[in-house]
Amino acid sequence: MAQDTGHGENGDRDRSPEEAALSERLGSLDQRLSEFRGRHIKTEQPTGDSGDGAARASAMALGFRLSSELVAGVVVGAGIGWGFDRLLSTSPFGFIVFMLLGFVAGVVNVVRTAGAGQNKRGDS
């Protein structure tokens, strides 16, 4: 080990200024990250889990709303298609067409709702 230390000092002399600057920047970054982590942990602890739990509940509610809008669009489209097939005796075609239309309507509703939520967050 003592031989490695002596060799390391010679290696430091052989280092380019770019490598020394990079090493210094890396040390500075490590120090700033440690300070940031310390501040982040300190600020998170006093608020408790109530804010985090509320955020999770809100995100889960939005997820259920978006998924239910997509599923509802497909189900309603399939139901209308099945009804047209029964009335007009066009067995699979009405079901397929209206199910695809229901899927498109569901995706449009999801995109519209998700976009509206982002606009609210961006404005405040």
Disulfide bonds with the S-S distance in Angstrom:
none
